[in-house]
Amino acid sequence: MSAEVHPSAVVDARARLGNGVTVGPYSVIGARAEIDDGTWIGAHVVLDGRIRIGRGNRIFHFASLGAPPQDKKYKGEDTAVEIGDDNTIREYVTINRGTALDAGVTRLGNDNWVMAYVHFAHDVQIGSHTIFANACQLAGHVTVGDWAIFGATTLVHQFVHIGAHAFTGMGTYLPQDLPPFVTAAGNMAKPYGINSEGLRRRGFSADAIAGLKRAYRTLYRSGLALEEARRQLQAQVAACPPVGELLEFLERSKRGIIR
């Protein structure tokens, strides 16, 4: 089964389209695009530069993927965008290619739900199973763990890391790292407990959630300095292994965490 391309679409002859790919009216696909089987592309979509898109994605109208980064240091280096499988990318989403000063690739994993007007800047690295509500904006070099959920109009400062299973409320501004499992909201963002409902939905046991709540109280409610809180968290890992993921995140953090 070959690709189905609308007559009004402009697809470079060098682009590689897999079986069952659908390209809608007036879309433009560049020479270095690779699109795997079963991906659907709506109307007026632009795929620019070196971009690889996996299987079974749905890319809605007016999305722009792979355009040069909004970075004045970018001088046309050969950088890229990589998108995994089974993602939904809604209207007017923009994903810019990477830069030579970082990974050189902007990445989106698998099974992500990206709503309208979301922007992923250069060198952003996003895991799998995430949700971005409308108009979230991620600056360059941001990293997002699996299963994170972002409320509408969340803004993320460059170089910030967001841990797995984290959650932000609508209108949140994150100037620093958001640890895994933690819920944040506000401008500037403040912590508001553990993402308990999300963890329950993903099969975390009641004991694991209770252990993470205890870890949250240690980190955010005990009044301890960060180093002392980390020492106490180390003692909690044996009873609640997910606390180890929280500790690893704290050790890697370079911008500091919201606190």
Backbone bond lengths (Angstrom), bond angles and torsions (degrees), N, CA, C in turn:
res aa  C-N    CA-C-N  psi(-1)  N-CA   C-N-CA  omega(-1)  CA-C   N-CA-C  phi
1 M - - - 1.459 - - 1.529 108.43 -
2 S 1.291 118.09 121.91 1.459 122.33 -177.84 1.521 110.81 -88.24
3 A 1.332 115.53 177.10 1.458 120.62 177.02 1.522 110.78 -73.10
4 E 1.338 114.69 153.35 1.465 121.22 177.09 1.529 108.29 -113.26
5 V 1.309 116.75 109.16 1.466 122.44 -174.33 1.519 109.30 -114.55
6 H 1.335 116.93 125.06 1.460 120.54 178.25 1.531 109.93 -62.51
7 P 1.321 118.34 142.41 1.477 120.45 -177.49 1.519 114.54 -57.46
8 S 1.325 117.87 -27.06 1.462 119.75 -178.83 1.525 113.32 -85.32
9 A 1.330 117.79 -9.89 1.466 120.37 178.65 1.527 110.06 -72.10
10 V 1.335 115.77 151.18 1.465 121.91 177.84 1.527 107.21 -113.10
11 V 1.319 116.47 105.82 1.463 122.35 -177.49 1.517 108.04 -118.95
12 D 1.325 116.57 118.10 1.458 120.43 178.96 1.531 109.77 -60.49
13 A 1.306 115.86 140.29 1.471 120.70 -177.41 1.524 112.14 -62.28
14 R 1.313 118.21 -21.40 1.464 121.41 -179.29 1.529 112.93 -87.05
15 A 1.324 117.90 -11.49 1.466 120.67 177.30 1.529 109.50 -64.56
16 R 1.315 116.56 149.20 1.467 121.91 -178.34 1.518 108.76 -112.08
17 L 1.319 116.25 114.06 1.458 123.01 -179.06 1.519 109.17 -114.50
18 G 1.332 116.79 127.23 1.450 121.42 -179.36 1.513 112.58 -78.43
19 N 1.328 114.85 179.32 1.459 121.18 179.31 1.524 110.96 -64.82
20 G 1.316 115.33 137.14 1.453 120.52 175.56 1.510 114.82 75.58
21 V 1.318 118.47 7.92 1.466 120.40 174.29 1.525 108.79 -70.23
22 T 1.326 116.72 136.62 1.461 122.67 177.24 1.525 109.03 -117.23
23 V 1.316 117.22 130.34 1.459 122.91 179.44 1.521 107.90 -120.61
24 G 1.343 116.50 121.17 1.453 121.80 -174.17 1.512 113.93 -82.57
25 P 1.333 116.48 178.89 1.466 122.30 -175.53 1.529 112.84 -58.60
26 Y 1.329 115.07 137.82 1.465 123.63 170.97 1.518 114.42 64.59
27 S 1.309 117.93 12.19 1.461 119.37 174.63 1.527 109.77 -75.53
28 V 1.332 115.59 153.99 1.462 121.86 -177.79 1.522 108.28 -126.35
29 I 1.325 116.42 122.45 1.460 121.88 -177.26 1.522 108.57 -123.35
30 G 1.327 115.72 122.60 1.446 121.50 -173.83 1.513 113.84 -79.69
31 A 1.329 114.22 175.39 1.461 121.94 -172.27 1.516 113.49 -66.01
32 R 1.333 117.97 -27.87 1.464 120.60 -172.83 1.527 112.68 -103.21
33 A 1.315 116.08 16.52 1.460 120.29 177.84 1.522 110.73 -81.57
34 E 1.333 115.98 137.93 1.463 123.20 172.24 1.522 107.41 -125.89
35 I 1.331 116.63 122.64 1.461 121.71 -175.25 1.526 107.80 -127.10
36 D 1.319 116.57 120.67 1.459 120.79 -176.53 1.526 111.62 -81.49
37 D 1.330 113.70 174.26 1.466 122.48 -170.37 1.527 112.59 -55.30
38 G 1.324 114.65 141.32 1.446 121.47 167.98 1.503 116.54 77.71
39 T 1.306 118.56 5.54 1.464 120.11 178.11 1.527 110.13 -79.66
40 W 1.334 115.23 136.34 1.473 122.27 179.77 1.514 108.93 -107.35
41 I 1.322 116.82 130.37 1.454 123.31 179.99 1.517 107.58 -121.63
42 G 1.318 116.80 124.81 1.458 121.52 -175.99 1.514 113.06 -78.66
43 A 1.323 115.92 -155.71 1.461 122.03 -176.52 1.529 111.24 -86.24
44 H 1.330 115.86 145.59 1.467 122.86 172.49 1.529 112.88 61.85
45 V 1.310 118.15 27.45 1.464 121.86 175.37 1.530 108.28 -85.02
46 V 1.345 116.51 142.64 1.464 121.43 176.54 1.522 109.22 -120.64
47 L 1.334 115.88 123.10 1.463 122.77 174.49 1.519 107.26 -113.05
48 D 1.318 115.70 115.51 1.467 121.37 -169.79 1.517 110.38 -119.90
49 G 1.323 117.00 152.07 1.453 121.90 172.94 1.521 113.15 67.43
50 R 1.344 115.08 -160.05 1.464 121.34 -179.73 1.526 107.81 -82.99
51 I 1.318 115.75 107.63 1.461 120.87 -175.32 1.515 109.18 -139.87
52 R 1.327 115.92 132.90 1.457 121.24 176.04 1.524 108.54 -120.48
53 I 1.324 116.07 127.87 1.460 123.66 -177.65 1.517 108.21 -122.28
54 G 1.314 117.66 129.78 1.449 122.15 -174.48 1.520 113.69 -78.90
55 R 1.320 115.40 -155.68 1.463 123.12 -173.17 1.530 111.57 -87.68
56 G 1.316 114.53 148.02 1.453 121.33 166.03 1.512 115.65 66.06
57 N 1.316 118.43 23.49 1.456 120.57 177.08 1.524 111.21 -82.56
58 R 1.335 115.48 156.81 1.472 122.08 173.74 1.520 107.31 -125.35
59 I 1.321 116.29 113.70 1.462 122.79 -175.76 1.522 107.77 -115.82
60 F 1.317 116.10 113.51 1.455 120.61 -170.20 1.529 111.87 -87.34
61 H 1.303 114.24 176.85 1.454 124.17 -167.70 1.527 112.58 -59.22
62 F 1.325 115.02 140.30 1.465 124.57 172.90 1.529 113.63 70.13
63 A 1.317 118.59 12.55 1.465 119.77 173.02 1.529 109.35 -70.02
64 S 1.340 116.03 147.72 1.463 122.33 177.29 1.523 108.37 -126.66
65 L 1.321 116.09 110.54 1.462 121.61 -174.11 1.522 109.63 -121.56
66 G 1.338 115.99 128.20 1.456 120.55 175.02 1.511 115.38 94.89
67 A 1.306 119.24 4.69 1.469 121.46 178.93 1.525 110.20 -65.97
68 P 1.338 117.52 159.28 1.473 120.13 178.02 1.520 111.68 -57.02
69 P 1.324 117.27 149.64 1.466 120.74 -178.87 1.514 112.11 -67.51
70 Q 1.313 114.79 151.97 1.462 120.84 174.29 1.530 108.40 -85.33
71 D 1.312 114.47 67.56 1.463 122.56 -174.76 1.519 107.17 -139.22
72 K 1.324 117.25 118.10 1.461 120.76 -175.65 1.531 112.45 -65.94
73 K 1.334 117.32 -17.17 1.466 120.46 177.64 1.516 112.45 -79.51
74 Y 1.314 117.58 -14.88 1.465 120.73 -177.80 1.531 110.04 -70.55
75 K 1.332 115.56 127.70 1.466 121.84 -177.08 1.524 111.99 -122.74
76 G 1.316 116.39 31.86 1.451 119.85 175.88 1.510 114.95 86.45
77 E 1.332 118.71 17.53 1.456 120.97 179.21 1.536 111.17 -60.94
78 D 1.314 115.81 157.12 1.465 121.60 -176.30 1.524 109.97 -81.02
79 T 1.308 116.52 85.86 1.457 122.28 -179.96 1.529 109.39 -115.20
80 A 1.328 117.77 179.39 1.459 118.51 -165.80 1.523 112.60 -150.54
81 V 1.338 113.45 171.87 1.466 124.19 167.54 1.522 107.56 -125.36
82 E 1.331 117.10 136.98 1.468 122.55 175.09 1.521 108.87 -126.64
83 I 1.323 116.14 126.80 1.460 123.17 -179.67 1.519 107.97 -124.02
84 G 1.321 117.16 132.40 1.453 121.42 -176.04 1.519 113.29 -79.57
85 D 1.323 116.38 -142.06 1.453 123.26 -173.66 1.532 111.63 -107.26
86 D 1.332 115.10 152.15 1.467 122.92 166.80 1.532 113.71 61.23
87 N 1.315 116.62 32.01 1.460 120.61 175.41 1.527 110.65 -90.32
88 T 1.329 115.59 149.00 1.456 122.11 169.99 1.518 107.79 -110.83
89 I 1.326 116.70 120.05 1.458 123.33 -177.58 1.521 106.92 -121.84
90 R 1.325 116.55 111.87 1.452 120.29 -170.03 1.534 112.07 -88.16
91 E 1.343 114.58 -171.13 1.459 121.50 -169.99 1.530 112.41 -60.96
92 Y 1.326 115.66 140.42 1.463 124.74 172.10 1.529 113.95 64.42
93 V 1.315 117.98 17.71 1.463 119.94 173.26 1.524 109.18 -69.20
94 T 1.345 116.73 140.67 1.467 121.74 176.17 1.525 108.96 -124.11
95 I 1.324 115.81 129.32 1.463 122.69 176.36 1.525 107.04 -129.28
96 N 1.333 116.50 112.76 1.464 121.42 -177.20 1.521 111.42 -89.83
97 R 1.328 116.22 150.49 1.465 120.43 177.72 1.532 110.80 -68.96
98 G 1.323 115.91 164.61 1.460 122.20 -177.66 1.518 113.12 -73.42
99 T 1.341 114.78 -175.68 1.460 121.78 177.86 1.520 110.09 -127.30
100 A 1.332 115.38 158.65 1.461 120.97 -179.70 1.521 111.78 -69.74
101 L 1.325 118.79 -16.73 1.457 122.16 -179.28 1.523 112.94 -82.61
102 D 1.345 117.40 -3.44 1.461 120.72 179.52 1.522 107.93 -137.55
103 A 1.314 117.25 -138.10 1.459 121.51 -175.94 1.520 113.09 -65.95
104 G 1.335 116.02 -22.42 1.458 119.36 -175.81 1.509 113.42 78.88
105 V 1.331 117.17 -3.45 1.463 122.35 -178.31 1.524 109.00 -139.30
106 T 1.313 116.40 133.40 1.462 121.99 168.16 1.522 106.81 -95.41
107 R 1.348 117.73 128.32 1.466 121.09 -171.72 1.525 111.65 -123.78
108 L 1.323 114.02 141.15 1.456 123.23 170.74 1.516 106.63 -128.97
109 G 1.337 117.44 127.04 1.456 121.10 -174.35 1.511 113.79 -76.14
110 N 1.333 117.02 -133.48 1.457 122.47 -174.60 1.525 111.60 -115.20
111 D 1.334 115.24 149.83 1.461 122.36 171.23 1.524 112.22 57.46
112 N 1.311 116.31 42.92 1.463 121.03 175.42 1.524 110.13 -98.16
113 W 1.324 116.17 150.43 1.456 123.15 -178.97 1.526 106.65 -118.04
114 V 1.333 116.72 106.83 1.460 122.88 -172.66 1.527 107.80 -116.00
115 M 1.323 117.02 110.17 1.458 121.05 -173.63 1.530 111.27 -83.90
116 A 1.325 115.71 178.63 1.460 122.42 -169.53 1.532 112.59 -60.66
117 Y 1.328 115.07 145.47 1.467 125.04 173.18 1.525 113.78 67.86
118 V 1.309 118.68 15.50 1.464 120.94 175.78 1.526 109.23 -74.74
119 H 1.336 116.62 143.79 1.461 122.09 177.69 1.522 110.51 -124.86
120 F 1.345 116.08 126.60 1.460 122.59 171.36 1.524 107.57 -112.73
121 A 1.321 117.12 113.90 1.454 121.32 -178.13 1.529 110.68 -78.69
122 H 1.310 114.96 -179.29 1.470 122.59 -176.12 1.529 112.42 -57.28
123 D 1.327 114.23 139.69 1.466 124.04 172.91 1.521 113.99 68.75
124 V 1.323 118.09 11.12 1.462 120.40 174.36 1.528 108.95 -65.71
125 Q 1.320 116.24 140.45 1.463 122.98 179.31 1.529 108.40 -123.87
126 I 1.325 116.39 113.49 1.465 121.57 -175.42 1.523 108.68 -119.46
127 G 1.313 115.95 135.63 1.450 121.33 -179.40 1.520 112.63 -77.11
128 S 1.317 116.45 -138.86 1.464 121.99 -175.51 1.529 110.42 -123.96
129 H 1.329 115.39 157.67 1.468 123.67 174.62 1.530 112.60 66.12
130 T 1.319 117.99 25.46 1.454 120.61 178.29 1.524 110.94 -87.94
131 I 1.339 115.82 164.05 1.467 122.46 174.29 1.524 107.84 -131.34
132 F 1.329 115.75 128.34 1.464 121.88 174.71 1.525 107.40 -119.54
133 A 1.332 117.07 111.90 1.459 120.06 177.15 1.529 109.91 -72.96
134 N 1.314 116.38 173.96 1.458 122.18 -169.97 1.534 113.27 -54.04
135 A 1.344 114.55 136.93 1.469 123.82 169.22 1.519 114.10 67.67
136 C 1.324 118.73 22.52 1.464 119.03 168.98 1.526 109.25 -67.28
137 Q 1.325 116.25 144.55 1.463 121.32 -176.21 1.523 108.89 -131.68
138 L 1.331 116.70 117.61 1.454 121.98 179.23 1.520 109.35 -110.56
139 A 1.324 116.72 122.46 1.457 121.61 177.48 1.529 110.10 -74.71
140 G 1.326 115.62 177.73 1.457 120.37 -175.00 1.516 113.68 -63.18
141 H 1.334 115.46 150.28 1.466 124.41 171.54 1.528 113.49 69.98
142 V 1.318 118.97 13.94 1.466 122.02 178.40 1.522 109.49 -76.30
143 T 1.336 116.52 143.91 1.461 123.03 176.98 1.523 109.15 -121.32
144 V 1.340 115.78 134.80 1.466 121.45 -177.22 1.525 109.01 -127.94
145 G 1.322 116.92 128.24 1.454 121.83 178.52 1.520 112.66 -79.89
146 D 1.341 115.26 169.91 1.462 121.90 -179.40 1.534 110.92 -61.34
147 W 1.327 115.87 148.06 1.460 124.64 171.56 1.527 113.97 67.54
148 A 1.317 118.85 10.07 1.471 119.80 175.96 1.526 109.76 -70.48
149 I 1.321 116.68 148.33 1.463 122.91 179.48 1.521 108.77 -128.05
150 F 1.340 116.19 132.15 1.457 122.25 -176.84 1.522 109.61 -118.07
151 G 1.335 116.71 123.65 1.446 120.85 174.46 1.513 111.48 -69.02
152 A 1.316 116.17 159.98 1.463 121.91 -176.31 1.523 111.63 -54.11
153 T 1.311 115.85 141.98 1.469 126.45 177.09 1.525 113.17 61.59
154 T 1.321 118.04 23.29 1.460 119.63 171.31 1.525 109.56 -64.64
155 L 1.320 117.05 135.65 1.461 123.77 178.53 1.523 108.70 -116.12
156 V 1.338 117.04 133.52 1.460 121.29 -176.86 1.527 109.28 -125.06
157 H 1.331 116.15 124.06 1.457 122.94 179.63 1.532 110.52 -67.23
158 Q 1.328 116.36 153.75 1.464 120.30 179.80 1.523 111.55 -60.01
159 F 1.325 115.54 146.62 1.462 125.88 178.56 1.530 114.06 71.73
160 V 1.308 118.67 1.88 1.464 120.31 178.74 1.523 110.22 -73.61
161 H 1.339 115.83 143.88 1.465 122.74 174.86 1.525 109.01 -111.11
162 I 1.327 115.50 138.13 1.472 122.20 176.88 1.521 107.06 -119.73
163 G 1.311 117.01 126.75 1.451 121.11 -175.92 1.517 113.41 -79.00
164 A 1.325 114.86 167.28 1.462 121.58 179.03 1.523 110.66 -61.23
165 H 1.326 116.37 144.10 1.469 124.14 175.74 1.528 113.25 66.46
166 A 1.331 117.96 10.98 1.465 119.60 176.30 1.527 109.83 -73.81
167 F 1.321 115.72 164.36 1.470 121.49 -175.46 1.528 108.23 -145.07
168 T 1.340 116.91 135.78 1.465 120.06 173.45 1.522 110.15 -120.84
169 G 1.325 115.53 144.04 1.449 120.98 174.89 1.522 110.98 -79.11
170 M 1.317 115.85 168.35 1.465 121.85 178.98 1.521 110.35 -60.00
171 G 1.339 115.90 135.50 1.448 120.64 175.81 1.514 115.00 77.43
172 T 1.311 117.76 17.80 1.469 121.20 -179.56 1.521 110.99 -75.16
173 Y 1.339 116.93 142.34 1.462 121.90 169.81 1.521 107.91 -117.92
174 L 1.347 115.65 121.59 1.458 121.87 -178.69 1.524 109.63 -105.78
175 P 1.334 118.29 103.65 1.456 120.19 175.30 1.515 113.47 -90.48
176 Q 1.353 116.78 -11.77 1.459 122.42 -179.89 1.523 109.15 -136.86
177 D 1.340 115.17 176.12 1.455 120.81 -174.72 1.528 111.36 -66.87
178 L 1.335 114.28 146.31 1.470 121.96 177.18 1.523 107.94 -112.99
179 P 1.334 118.68 112.92 1.458 120.80 -175.61 1.534 112.74 -63.90
180 P 1.321 116.83 159.62 1.458 120.29 176.66 1.515 111.60 -60.40
181 F 1.328 114.97 147.82 1.460 125.16 175.22 1.533 113.80 77.03
182 V 1.322 118.80 -8.82 1.463 121.91 -170.86 1.526 110.80 -93.07
183 T 1.331 115.71 140.90 1.463 123.45 173.09 1.527 109.38 -95.54
184 A 1.336 116.15 134.60 1.463 121.08 179.51 1.522 109.36 -131.89
185 A 1.327 115.60 153.64 1.467 120.71 175.81 1.517 108.48 -158.74
186 G 1.332 115.10 158.32 1.450 120.67 173.58 1.507 114.04 103.07
187 N 1.326 115.03 169.65 1.456 123.55 178.47 1.530 106.89 -134.55
188 M 1.353 116.76 100.16 1.453 130.96 5.30 1.546 110.07 -75.36
189 A 1.344 115.38 155.67 1.453 119.43 -175.78 1.523 111.58 -65.81
190 K 1.332 115.10 139.77 1.454 122.03 173.50 1.530 108.93 -126.38
191 P 1.322 117.81 151.93 1.468 120.82 179.68 1.525 110.93 -78.16
192 Y 1.350 114.58 143.40 1.461 120.11 -179.05 1.522 111.18 -135.18
193 G 1.311 116.95 42.24 1.451 119.79 175.00 1.519 113.34 97.77
194 I 1.316 114.05 -171.34 1.463 122.67 -179.09 1.530 109.71 -91.74
195 N 1.322 116.59 147.63 1.466 122.60 177.10 1.530 109.42 -75.77
196 S 1.316 115.67 65.59 1.473 121.25 -171.16 1.519 112.58 -61.66
197 E 1.327 117.45 -44.73 1.461 119.79 -177.19 1.518 111.13 -64.11
198 G 1.319 116.95 -43.10 1.458 119.68 177.13 1.513 112.33 -61.38
199 L 1.326 117.15 -40.15 1.467 120.35 179.57 1.520 111.06 -66.69
200 R 1.324 117.60 -39.58 1.467 120.05 176.80 1.526 110.85 -60.91
201 R 1.323 116.36 -43.23 1.462 120.24 -179.08 1.530 111.85 -64.03
202 R 1.316 117.08 -26.03 1.466 120.79 -178.66 1.519 112.60 -96.35
203 G 1.324 116.71 9.51 1.456 119.83 171.06 1.511 115.80 91.57
204 F 1.331 118.65 10.51 1.460 119.64 174.56 1.529 109.12 -66.84
205 S 1.306 116.37 137.97 1.458 120.82 -178.90 1.524 110.90 -72.38
206 A 1.333 115.19 161.85 1.466 119.92 177.07 1.520 110.62 -60.44
207 D 1.342 116.98 -36.95 1.463 120.00 179.10 1.518 111.40 -65.91
208 A 1.342 116.63 -40.88 1.461 119.79 179.82 1.522 110.79 -64.98
209 I 1.325 116.98 -41.22 1.463 120.21 179.48 1.528 110.07 -66.52
210 A 1.318 116.87 -40.66 1.470 119.59 177.10 1.522 110.91 -62.21
211 G 1.344 116.48 -39.96 1.455 119.92 178.42 1.523 112.32 -65.07
212 L 1.330 116.82 -38.21 1.465 120.18 177.68 1.525 111.43 -69.43
213 K 1.321 116.57 -35.05 1.471 118.78 175.00 1.531 110.67 -63.51
214 R 1.318 116.34 -39.97 1.463 119.86 177.11 1.536 110.24 -63.32
215 A 1.335 115.98 -41.81 1.462 119.53 177.94 1.532 111.03 -63.30
216 Y 1.327 116.41 -39.83 1.473 120.12 177.87 1.529 110.72 -60.63
217 R 1.325 116.67 -44.71 1.464 119.22 179.25 1.528 111.04 -61.92
218 T 1.322 116.33 -37.64 1.465 119.95 177.66 1.516 111.31 -62.93
219 L 1.329 116.02 -43.77 1.456 120.67 -175.02 1.522 112.42 -76.42
220 Y 1.351 116.56 -37.00 1.460 119.78 -168.88 1.525 115.68 -115.93
221 R 1.305 118.89 -18.14 1.462 119.28 -172.74 1.529 113.85 -121.41
222 S 1.309 117.31 -4.92 1.457 120.00 -175.10 1.514 113.52 -83.42
223 G 1.338 117.36 -17.64 1.455 120.59 -174.77 1.510 113.83 80.16
224 L 1.329 117.46 5.91 1.460 121.24 -178.86 1.524 110.84 -77.80
225 A 1.321 116.31 148.39 1.455 120.49 168.37 1.522 108.78 -63.57
226 L 1.334 115.64 157.71 1.456 119.79 -172.81 1.522 112.35 -58.52
227 E 1.325 118.51 -42.53 1.464 120.26 -177.90 1.521 111.55 -64.97
228 E 1.323 117.62 -40.66 1.458 120.16 177.88 1.523 110.65 -67.48
229 A 1.327 116.88 -38.93 1.466 119.87 176.43 1.525 110.58 -60.98
230 R 1.314 117.11 -41.35 1.467 120.17 178.68 1.521 111.00 -61.81
231 R 1.322 117.53 -40.53 1.468 119.37 179.05 1.526 110.78 -62.62
232 Q 1.327 116.91 -40.22 1.457 119.09 178.51 1.527 111.49 -68.79
233 L 1.328 116.92 -35.44 1.463 119.76 177.17 1.527 111.21 -64.14
234 Q 1.305 117.24 -36.09 1.466 119.90 178.28 1.524 111.11 -59.35
235 A 1.318 116.22 -35.34 1.461 120.16 179.22 1.521 112.47 -73.17
236 Q 1.337 117.55 -15.04 1.462 121.18 -177.93 1.533 113.28 -94.03
237 V 1.325 117.58 -9.22 1.469 120.67 -174.43 1.526 111.50 -64.12
238 A 1.333 117.18 -39.15 1.470 119.52 -177.25 1.525 110.97 -60.05
239 A 1.319 117.37 -40.06 1.463 120.77 -179.32 1.515 112.51 -79.88
240 C 1.336 117.82 -24.12 1.477 122.18 -177.17 1.532 108.47 -144.60
241 P 1.340 118.22 88.59 1.470 120.71 -176.49 1.521 115.49 -53.34
242 P 1.369 121.28 -34.34 1.469 118.51 178.00 1.529 114.31 -58.05
243 V 1.333 117.58 -21.11 1.461 119.53 175.96 1.523 110.49 -61.12
244 G 1.330 116.92 -27.89 1.461 120.55 176.90 1.516 112.02 -61.11
245 E 1.322 116.94 -36.22 1.470 120.05 176.91 1.525 110.66 -65.72
246 L 1.320 116.23 -38.59 1.464 120.50 176.66 1.522 110.50 -62.77
247 L 1.328 116.87 -43.26 1.459 120.56 179.23 1.528 111.91 -63.56
248 E 1.319 116.66 -43.55 1.459 119.80 179.00 1.518 111.13 -60.15
249 F 1.329 116.75 -39.72 1.461 120.69 178.18 1.529 110.38 -62.44
250 L 1.319 117.89 -44.27 1.457 121.36 -179.83 1.521 111.05 -61.78
251 E 1.321 116.87 -37.39 1.462 120.45 -179.56 1.527 111.70 -68.99
252 R 1.336 117.48 -30.99 1.468 121.03 -178.47 1.524 112.83 -85.77
253 S 1.319 117.34 -17.02 1.457 120.59 -172.97 1.527 111.20 -63.01
254 K 1.330 115.88 131.19 1.461 121.72 178.25 1.525 112.62 -109.58
255 R 1.313 117.31 -26.93 1.469 120.34 179.49 1.528 112.44 -90.94
256 G 1.325 116.94 -8.05 1.456 120.04 -172.19 1.512 109.96 84.09
257 I 1.316 117.07 156.69 1.459 121.64 -177.44 1.517 110.48 -97.69
258 I 1.343 116.06 156.19 1.456 119.04 169.84 1.524 107.44 -62.69
259 R 1.303 116.79 140.12 1.479 117.96 -174.99 1.511 110.99 -154.63
